[in-house]
Amino acid sequence: MKQADKTPVSPVTLRATKIVATLGPASSEPELLEKMIRAGVSVVRLNFSHGTAQDHIDRAVLVREAAQRAGREVAIMADLQGPKIRVGKFEQGRVQLDPGMKFVLDASRTTLGDIQGVGLDYKELPRDLKAGDVLLLNDGLIVLTVEAVRGEQVHTVVKLGGVLSNNKGINKQGGGLTAPALTAKDMEDIRTAMSFQADYVAVSFPQNATDMEMARQLCNVAAAEYRHKPGLIAKIERAEAIPNLEAILRASDGIMVARGDLAVEVGNAAVPALQKRMIRMARELDKVVITATQMMESMINNPVPTRAEVSDVANAVLDGTDAVMLSAETAAGKYPLETIIEMANICIEAEKAEDVRLDADFSGKDFVRIDQTIAMGALFTAHHLGAKAIVALTDSGSTALWMSRHRIHIPIYALTPNLATQRKMAQYRNVHALLMDTSADRDTALEQAEGHLKKRGIVQSGDIYAITCGEPMGSPGGTNMLKICKVA
């Protein structure tokens, strides 16, 4: 069993909102990655749209080693590529499309593209379209209107022009593309991710709960030999997913508000309200939620964010997101470390403005599970007593997850003997997971927990804290005791 780290708690851990950073060429130096973790990264995203299986295995090792040096455990999230709904390649690498031009998307084309048309990676596209449909390419920067579908060819006219280069993505306005969420590549990538026990797997373009259930089965089969079960994150980026949002959430461990592709399909103006709805629903259903896409986009090239980006991150925090995510900012940007520091500071300032409404949260609600009732009781009691900390002795992490669904300005410390649980909890809002082997005897375990907290400077003489545990100790889902303690 890995020994618990004794590094004193840093101010970083007092931030409730977690930061997801994408690993890439700009952030793959071991020393820089260690600094990023120290500065506040809780989850490292490996983007399976780029690189080989061995690349991802090597990067996972890099992350684990950097985290160990930093004295913090982080979660690794394997982000699957999903279906490649893209144009093919061009003879000159790109073409200039002007409004009014005719342009053919040809699923049967085997030659490189030119000004008249281009091939398709997604061969089923012609069967998903009809005259009058609107296609948005390159994140909506180029708009084509479908004039006719003739066999394998989609004849379009350019409505909004621009430069179209190799392998740019295609979306259909309003949704309706039938590409399956899980491709053969994704299935192979799941096996790769499970070989290094990725803590989370993010599924791209799910349309319904069935897509997530299939991903769950594939992950569980691939992870069985490692006795591992990853968390499943559904990336909400298709219009078809919105009516099925609750069912998708129930089949997942969390969602990602993937605002890029989603905005292209439903329109930019619809996304802010959808973001708030998704965050609210995820919290109500005891799921985690990540807000992603262009949060600090200008910091790819600039050392400071725009004021609009600051407001964007702060609003996601105020909405109650568990985590805010960085993509190209840390994968390919000039200022990956500075971006982490700026984002962390924004989160801290926004959290100061949060209202605690536990009385309203619990009013009219029935809790039928003993462990969930104990978790809610710990929050309520700690809030009204002004406790210094809330502590959960947990094997599965469920108690800490339930606590994290409610706003409270008291840090939640989850003590677990399970390393996989510690890493998974790295994504829970306001939960600070610590590794600690506990005695099977309840009173001894409570003593050990207080000693652990005192060594780390979390509590000191005179402080009050609330602690939950289960008896008998070590039974998942068995939390049945709440104790209010005062440090001697």
C-alpha positions as CSV (number, residue, x, y, z in Angstrom):
1,M,0.0,0.0,0.0
2,K,1.3,3.4,-0.9
3,Q,2.2,5.5,2.1
4,A,0.2,8.7,2.6
5,D,2.1,11.8,1.6
6,K,3.0,14.1,4.5
7,T,3.5,17.3,2.6
8,P,1.7,20.2,4.4
9,V,-1.5,21.3,2.7
10,S,-0.9,24.2,0.4
11,P,-3.3,27.1,-0.3
12,V,-4.0,25.4,-3.6
13,T,-6.1,22.7,-1.9
14,L,-8.4,25.3,-0.3
15,R,-9.9,26.1,-3.8
16,A,-13.2,24.3,-4.3
17,T,-13.3,24.3,-8.1
18,K,-11.0,21.8,-9.8
19,I,-8.9,22.5,-12.9
20,V,-8.6,20.0,-15.8
21,A,-5.6,20.6,-18.0
22,T,-4.9,19.0,-21.4
23,L,-1.4,17.5,-21.8
24,G,0.3,18.3,-25.1
25,P,3.6,19.5,-26.6
26,A,3.6,22.7,-24.6
27,S,3.2,20.9,-21.2
28,S,5.0,17.6,-21.6
29,E,8.3,18.7,-19.9
30,P,8.4,16.9,-16.5
31,E,9.5,20.0,-14.6
32,L,6.8,22.1,-16.1
33,L,4.1,19.5,-15.6
34,E,5.1,19.2,-11.9
35,K,4.8,23.0,-11.6
36,M,1.3,22.9,-13.2
37,I,0.2,20.3,-10.7
38,R,1.6,22.3,-7.8
39,A,-0.2,25.4,-9.2
40,G,-3.6,23.7,-9.1
41,V,-4.2,21.1,-11.8
42,S,-6.4,18.3,-10.4
43,V,-7.2,16.3,-13.5
44,V,-4.9,15.8,-16.5
45,R,-6.7,15.2,-19.8
46,L,-5.1,12.9,-22.5
47,N,-6.6,13.7,-25.9
48,F,-6.8,10.5,-27.8
49,S,-7.5,12.4,-31.1
50,H,-3.7,12.8,-31.3
51,G,-0.8,10.4,-30.8
52,T,-0.3,6.6,-30.7
53,A,-1.2,4.2,-28.0
54,Q,2.4,4.2,-26.7
55,D,2.4,8.0,-26.6
56,H,-0.6,7.9,-24.2
57,I,1.0,5.2,-22.1
58,D,4.2,7.2,-21.8
59,R,2.2,10.4,-21.0
60,A,0.3,8.6,-18.2
61,V,3.7,7.6,-16.7
62,L,4.8,11.2,-17.0
63,V,1.7,12.4,-15.1
64,R,2.0,9.9,-12.3
65,E,5.7,10.7,-11.8
66,A,5.1,14.5,-11.8
67,A,2.2,14.1,-9.3
68,Q,4.4,12.0,-7.0
69,R,7.1,14.7,-7.1
70,A,4.5,17.4,-6.4
71,G,3.1,15.5,-3.4
72,R,-0.4,15.4,-4.9
73,E,-2.5,12.8,-6.6
74,V,-4.3,13.8,-9.7
75,A,-6.9,12.0,-11.9
76,I,-6.1,11.1,-15.5
77,M,-8.9,11.5,-18.0
78,A,-8.7,9.7,-21.3
79,D,-10.7,11.7,-23.8
80,L,-11.8,9.5,-26.7
81,Q,-11.8,10.9,-30.3
82,G,-15.2,9.7,-31.3
83,P,-16.4,9.6,-34.9
84,K,-14.3,11.6,-37.4
85,I,-17.0,13.7,-39.2
86,R,-14.5,15.6,-41.2
87,V,-13.5,16.6,-44.8
88,G,-10.5,14.8,-46.4
89,K,-7.3,16.4,-47.5
90,F,-6.6,19.0,-50.2
91,E,-4.0,18.9,-53.0
92,Q,-2.7,22.3,-51.8
93,G,-3.5,21.7,-48.1
94,R,-6.4,24.2,-48.2
95,V,-8.8,26.1,-50.5
96,Q,-10.5,29.5,-50.3
97,L,-14.3,29.2,-50.5
98,D,-16.2,32.4,-51.3
99,P,-20.0,33.0,-50.9
100,G,-22.0,31.7,-53.8
101,M,-19.5,29.1,-55.0
102,K,-20.5,25.5,-55.6
103,F,-18.7,22.9,-53.6
104,V,-19.1,19.1,-53.5
105,L,-18.5,16.8,-50.5
106,D,-17.9,13.4,-52.1
107,A,-17.8,10.2,-50.0
108,S,-16.5,8.2,-53.0
109,R,-13.6,10.5,-53.9
110,T,-10.2,9.0,-53.6
111,T,-8.1,11.9,-55.0
112,L,-7.1,15.0,-53.0
113,G,-9.5,17.9,-52.8
114,D,-9.5,21.1,-54.8
115,I,-11.7,24.2,-55.3
116,Q,-14.5,22.1,-56.7
117,G,-14.8,19.6,-53.9
118,V,-13.2,17.2,-51.4
119,G,-13.5,13.7,-50.1
120,L,-15.0,12.7,-46.7
121,D,-13.7,10.7,-43.7
122,Y,-17.3,10.1,-42.7
123,K,-18.7,8.0,-45.6
124,E,-22.2,8.0,-44.3
125,L,-22.7,11.7,-44.6
126,P,-24.8,11.7,-47.8
127,R,-27.3,9.4,-46.2
128,D,-27.8,11.8,-43.3
129,L,-28.6,14.9,-45.5
130,K,-31.2,16.3,-47.8
131,A,-31.7,19.5,-49.8
132,G,-32.0,22.6,-47.5
133,D,-29.8,21.2,-44.7
134,V,-27.1,23.6,-43.4
135,L,-23.6,22.3,-42.8
136,L,-21.1,24.1,-40.6
137,L,-17.4,23.4,-41.1
138,N,-14.4,24.3,-39.0
139,D,-16.4,25.1,-35.9
140,G,-18.9,27.1,-37.8
141,L,-16.5,29.4,-39.6
142,I,-17.6,28.1,-43.0
143,V,-21.3,27.5,-43.8
144,L,-22.6,25.4,-46.7
145,T,-26.2,25.0,-47.8
146,V,-27.1,21.6,-49.3
147,E,-28.6,21.9,-52.8
148,A,-28.9,18.2,-53.6
149,V,-27.7,14.8,-52.6
150,R,-26.8,12.6,-55.6
151,G,-25.5,9.2,-54.7
152,E,-22.3,9.6,-52.7
153,Q,-22.1,13.3,-53.5
154,V,-23.4,16.2,-51.5
155,H,-23.8,19.3,-53.7
156,T,-23.6,22.5,-51.7
157,V,-23.4,26.3,-52.2
158,V,-21.2,28.4,-50.0
159,K,-23.2,30.6,-47.7
160,L,-20.3,31.8,-45.5
161,G,-16.8,31.5,-47.0
162,G,-13.3,31.3,-45.7
163,V,-10.2,29.1,-45.8
164,L,-11.0,25.4,-45.6
165,S,-8.0,23.2,-44.8
166,N,-7.3,19.5,-44.4
167,N,-9.5,17.4,-42.0
168,K,-11.7,20.1,-40.7
169,G,-14.8,19.0,-38.8
170,I,-18.4,19.0,-40.1
171,N,-21.5,19.6,-38.1
172,K,-25.1,19.7,-39.2
173,Q,-27.1,22.6,-37.9
174,G,-29.7,21.3,-35.5
175,G,-28.0,17.9,-35.3
176,G,-29.1,14.7,-37.1
177,L,-25.8,13.0,-38.1
178,T,-26.0,9.3,-37.3
179,A,-22.4,8.5,-36.6
180,P,-22.0,6.1,-33.7
181,A,-20.5,7.6,-30.5
182,L,-18.0,4.7,-30.3
183,T,-15.8,3.8,-33.2
184,A,-13.3,0.9,-33.6
185,K,-10.5,3.3,-32.7
186,D,-12.3,4.3,-29.5
187,M,-12.7,0.6,-28.5
188,E,-8.9,0.1,-29.0
189,D,-8.2,3.3,-27.1
190,I,-10.3,2.2,-24.2
191,R,-8.1,-0.9,-23.9
192,T,-5.0,1.4,-24.0
193,A,-6.5,3.7,-21.3
194,M,-7.3,0.8,-19.0
195,S,-3.8,-0.6,-19.4
196,F,-2.7,2.5,-17.3
197,Q,-5.9,2.6,-15.3
198,A,-7.2,6.0,-16.4
199,D,-9.4,7.3,-13.7
200,Y,-12.0,8.8,-16.1
201,V,-12.9,8.0,-19.7
202,A,-14.7,10.9,-21.6
203,V,-17.0,9.7,-24.4
204,S,-17.3,12.0,-27.4
205,F,-20.7,12.7,-29.1
206,P,-23.0,10.4,-27.1
207,Q,-26.6,10.8,-28.3
208,N,-28.4,8.7,-25.6
209,A,-27.9,6.6,-22.5
210,T,-27.3,3.5,-24.6
211,D,-24.1,5.0,-25.9
212,M,-22.8,5.5,-22.3
213,E,-24.0,2.0,-21.2
214,M,-22.0,0.5,-24.1
215,A,-18.9,2.5,-23.2
216,R,-19.3,1.4,-19.6
217,Q,-19.4,-2.3,-20.6
218,L,-16.3,-1.9,-22.8
219,C,-14.4,-0.1,-20.1
220,N,-15.4,-2.7,-17.4
221,V,-14.3,-5.6,-19.7
222,A,-11.0,-3.9,-20.6
223,A,-10.3,-3.0,-17.0
224,A,-11.3,-6.3,-15.4
225,E,-7.8,-7.7,-15.4
226,Y,-6.6,-4.6,-13.5
227,R,-9.5,-4.7,-11.0
228,H,-10.2,-1.2,-12.0
229,K,-13.5,0.7,-12.8
230,P,-13.1,4.1,-14.4
231,G,-15.6,7.0,-14.1
232,L,-17.5,7.7,-17.3
233,I,-17.9,11.3,-18.5
234,A,-20.4,12.0,-21.3
235,K,-19.3,15.0,-23.5
236,I,-22.5,16.8,-24.4
237,E,-21.8,18.2,-27.9
238,R,-24.6,16.9,-30.0
239,A,-28.1,18.5,-30.4
240,E,-29.6,15.0,-30.0
241,A,-28.1,14.7,-26.5
242,I,-30.1,17.6,-25.1
243,P,-33.5,15.9,-25.0
244,N,-31.8,12.8,-23.5
245,L,-29.8,14.7,-21.0
246,E,-31.2,13.2,-17.8
247,A,-31.0,9.6,-19.1
248,I,-27.4,10.3,-20.2
249,L,-26.5,11.6,-16.8
250,R,-28.0,8.6,-15.0
251,A,-25.9,6.3,-17.2
252,S,-22.7,8.3,-16.5
253,D,-20.6,9.5,-13.6
254,G,-20.6,13.0,-15.0
255,I,-20.8,15.2,-18.0
256,M,-18.7,17.7,-19.9
257,V,-20.3,20.8,-21.2
258,A,-18.4,20.7,-24.5
259,R,-19.4,24.1,-25.8
260,G,-17.5,24.0,-29.1
261,D,-19.4,21.4,-31.1
262,L,-22.5,22.0,-29.1
263,A,-22.6,25.6,-30.1
264,V,-22.1,24.8,-33.7
265,E,-25.1,22.5,-33.7
266,V,-27.5,24.5,-31.5
267,G,-26.2,28.0,-32.1
268,N,-23.9,30.1,-29.9
269,A,-26.8,32.0,-28.2
270,A,-28.4,28.8,-26.8
271,V,-25.3,27.6,-25.1
272,P,-25.1,29.8,-21.9
273,A,-28.6,28.7,-20.8
274,L,-27.9,25.1,-21.6
275,Q,-24.7,25.3,-19.6
276,K,-26.6,26.4,-16.5
277,R,-29.2,23.8,-17.0
278,M,-26.6,21.0,-17.4
279,I,-24.7,22.1,-14.3
280,R,-27.8,22.3,-12.2
281,M,-29.1,18.9,-13.4
282,A,-25.8,17.2,-12.8
283,R,-25.6,18.4,-9.2
284,E,-29.2,17.4,-8.6
285,L,-28.5,13.9,-9.8
286,D,-25.2,13.6,-7.8
287,K,-23.0,13.6,-10.9
288,V,-19.8,15.7,-11.6
289,V,-19.7,18.3,-14.3
290,I,-16.8,19.9,-16.3
291,T,-17.2,23.1,-18.2
292,A,-15.0,23.2,-21.2
293,T,-14.0,25.0,-24.5
294,Q,-12.2,28.3,-25.0
295,M,-12.3,29.3,-21.3
296,M,-9.0,31.0,-21.5
297,E,-8.5,30.9,-25.3
298,S,-6.6,34.2,-25.6
299,M,-3.9,32.8,-23.3
300,I,-2.7,30.5,-26.0
301,N,-0.8,33.5,-27.2
302,N,-1.1,36.1,-24.5
303,P,0.2,36.2,-20.9
304,V,-3.1,37.5,-19.4
305,P,-6.8,36.6,-20.1
306,T,-9.4,38.9,-21.5
307,R,-12.0,40.3,-19.1
308,A,-14.7,38.3,-20.9
309,E,-12.7,35.1,-20.2
310,V,-12.4,36.0,-16.5
311,S,-16.2,36.4,-16.4
312,D,-16.8,33.2,-18.2
313,V,-14.7,31.1,-15.8
314,A,-16.2,33.0,-12.8
315,N,-19.8,32.4,-14.0
316,A,-19.1,28.7,-14.4
317,V,-17.9,28.6,-10.8
318,L,-20.9,30.5,-9.6
319,D,-23.1,28.1,-11.5
320,G,-21.6,25.3,-9.5
321,T,-19.4,23.4,-11.9
322,D,-17.0,20.9,-10.4
323,A,-14.2,21.7,-12.8
324,V,-13.2,24.1,-15.5
325,M,-11.1,22.8,-18.4
326,L,-8.2,24.0,-20.5
327,S,-7.6,22.5,-23.9
328,A,-5.2,24.2,-26.3
329,E,-4.2,26.7,-23.6
330,T,-2.1,24.1,-21.9
331,A,-1.6,21.6,-24.7
332,A,-0.1,24.0,-27.3
333,G,-0.1,27.5,-25.8
334,K,2.8,29.7,-24.9
335,Y,1.8,30.2,-21.2
336,P,0.5,26.9,-19.8
337,L,1.6,27.5,-16.2
338,E,0.5,31.1,-16.2
339,T,-2.9,30.0,-17.5
340,I,-3.3,27.6,-14.6
341,I,-2.3,30.3,-12.1
342,E,-4.8,32.8,-13.6
343,M,-7.6,30.3,-13.6
344,A,-7.0,29.2,-10.0
345,N,-7.1,32.9,-8.9
346,I,-10.4,33.5,-10.7
347,C,-11.9,30.4,-9.1
348,I,-10.9,31.5,-5.6
349,E,-12.3,35.0,-6.1
350,A,-15.6,33.7,-7.5
351,E,-16.0,31.2,-4.7
352,K,-15.9,34.0,-2.1
353,A,-19.2,35.3,-3.6
354,E,-21.1,32.0,-3.4
355,D,-24.2,31.9,-1.3
356,V,-24.6,29.0,1.1
357,R,-28.2,27.9,1.1
358,L,-28.2,24.5,2.9
359,D,-31.5,25.1,4.6
360,A,-33.2,25.7,1.2
361,D,-31.3,22.8,-0.4
362,F,-32.7,20.3,2.2
363,S,-36.2,21.8,2.6
364,G,-38.8,19.4,1.3
365,K,-36.3,16.7,0.4
366,D,-36.4,13.1,1.6
367,F,-33.2,11.1,2.0
368,V,-34.0,7.4,2.1
369,R,-30.4,6.1,2.4
370,I,-28.7,6.1,5.8
371,D,-25.3,7.0,4.3
372,Q,-26.7,9.9,2.3
373,T,-28.6,11.2,5.3
374,I,-25.5,11.1,7.4
375,A,-23.6,13.1,4.7
376,M,-26.3,15.7,4.6
377,G,-26.3,15.9,8.4
378,A,-22.6,16.5,8.4
379,L,-23.0,19.5,6.1
380,F,-25.9,21.0,8.0
381,T,-24.3,20.6,11.4
382,A,-20.8,21.8,10.3
383,H,-22.3,24.9,8.7
384,H,-24.3,25.9,11.7
385,L,-21.5,25.2,14.2
386,G,-18.9,27.1,12.0
387,A,-16.7,24.0,11.9
388,K,-13.2,24.2,10.6
389,A,-13.5,21.1,8.4
390,I,-15.8,18.2,7.3
391,V,-14.1,14.9,7.3
392,A,-15.4,11.7,5.6
393,L,-13.7,8.3,6.1
394,T,-14.7,6.7,2.8
395,D,-13.8,3.6,0.8
396,S,-15.8,4.3,-2.4
397,G,-15.9,8.1,-2.2
398,S,-19.8,8.2,-2.3
399,T,-20.1,10.2,0.9
400,A,-17.7,12.8,-0.3
401,L,-19.5,13.1,-3.6
402,W,-22.9,13.7,-2.0
403,M,-21.4,16.3,0.3
404,S,-19.8,18.0,-2.7
405,R,-23.1,18.6,-4.4
406,H,-24.0,21.4,-2.0
407,R,-22.3,24.7,-1.6
408,I,-20.6,25.2,1.7
409,H,-17.6,27.4,2.7
410,I,-16.0,24.6,4.7
411,P,-13.5,22.3,3.1
412,I,-14.4,18.6,2.8
413,Y,-11.5,16.2,3.5
414,A,-12.0,12.6,2.3
415,L,-9.7,10.1,3.9
416,T,-9.5,6.8,2.0
417,P,-7.3,3.7,2.0
418,N,-8.0,3.3,-1.7
419,L,-5.6,5.0,-4.2
420,A,-8.1,4.7,-7.1
421,T,-10.8,6.4,-5.0
422,Q,-8.4,9.2,-4.0
423,R,-7.6,9.9,-7.6
424,K,-11.2,9.8,-8.7
425,M,-12.2,12.3,-6.0
426,A,-9.7,14.8,-7.4
427,Q,-12.5,15.9,-9.7
428,Y,-15.1,16.5,-6.9
429,R,-15.8,20.1,-6.1
430,N,-14.6,21.2,-2.6
431,V,-13.3,17.7,-1.8
432,H,-9.6,17.3,-0.9
433,A,-8.8,13.6,-1.0
434,L,-6.1,12.2,1.3
435,L,-4.7,8.7,1.4
436,M,-4.8,7.1,4.9
437,D,-4.9,3.4,6.0
438,T,-7.3,3.2,8.9
439,S,-7.8,0.7,11.7
440,A,-10.7,-1.7,11.6
441,D,-11.6,-0.4,15.1
442,R,-13.8,2.7,14.9
443,D,-12.4,4.6,17.8
444,T,-8.8,4.0,16.7
445,A,-9.7,5.0,13.2
446,L,-11.2,8.3,14.4
447,E,-8.0,9.0,16.5
448,Q,-5.8,8.3,13.4
449,A,-7.9,10.6,11.3
450,E,-7.5,13.5,13.7
451,G,-3.8,12.9,14.0
452,H,-3.6,12.9,10.2
453,L,-5.4,16.3,10.0
454,K,-3.3,17.8,12.8
455,K,0.0,16.7,11.1
456,R,-1.1,18.5,7.9
457,G,-2.1,21.7,9.8
458,I,-5.8,21.3,8.7
459,V,-7.0,21.4,12.3
460,Q,-5.4,22.6,15.6
461,S,-6.3,22.8,19.2
462,G,-9.7,24.3,19.8
463,D,-11.0,23.6,16.3
464,I,-14.3,21.9,15.7
465,Y,-14.8,19.5,12.9
466,A,-17.5,17.0,11.8
467,I,-16.5,13.4,10.8
468,T,-18.4,10.6,9.2
469,C,-17.6,6.9,9.0
470,G,-19.2,3.5,8.8
471,E,-19.4,0.7,11.4
472,P,-18.2,-1.9,10.7
473,M,-15.2,-0.1,9.2
474,G,-14.3,-0.7,5.5
475,S,-17.7,-1.6,4.2
476,P,-18.5,0.4,1.0
477,G,-21.8,2.3,1.3
478,G,-21.8,1.7,5.1
479,T,-21.5,5.3,6.4
480,N,-23.8,5.4,9.4
481,M,-22.1,7.6,12.0
482,L,-21.6,11.4,12.4
483,K,-19.5,12.7,15.2
484,I,-18.7,16.3,16.1
485,C,-15.2,16.7,17.6
486,K,-13.2,19.4,19.2
487,V,-9.5,19.2,18.9
488,A,-7.8,19.0,22.4
